[in-house]
Amino acid sequence: MKTKTLIACLATGLLTLGQSARAAGTPTTAPSHTASFESRHHARQTHRPAVLSPPVVSGVIPRAIRGGNSLQMLNPFAPAKYGTAEENVSFDPDVPGKANGINFFRVSF
């Protein structure tokens, strides 16, 4: 059972890495005639569109993918650059200081 879970996590991580590489390699298309027409007529507007920040992805799995040496996450004597365990643990709001679970994958907007 542990082996199947490990294989599933690794496959998910590899698929995630493959999707970002494929998305970065897509070519952009040339603007169409209608787009240039719309930009000329809407250029006089003074308001700017809202700037949306990308969602922040955190948790154990993204940190293991980005971190390089993922075994250092298990090492209690690891350097400070690998972070602490409290970064990826969810706490029980009713009982202060009691861990409730591990955040494997978390997206914050």
Sequence and secondary structure as in RCSB ss.txt:
>XXXX:A:sequence
MKTKTLIACLATGLLTLGQSARAAGTPTTAPSHTASFESRHHARQTHRPAVLSPPVVSGVIPRAIRGGNSLQMLN
PFAPAKYGTAEENVSFDPDVPGKANGINFFRVSF
>XXXX:A:secstr
 HHHHHHHHHHHHHHHHHHHHHHHT       HHHHHHHHHSTT           EEESHHHHHHHHS GGGGT 
TT  GGG  GGGGEEE SSSTT EEEE SSEEE 
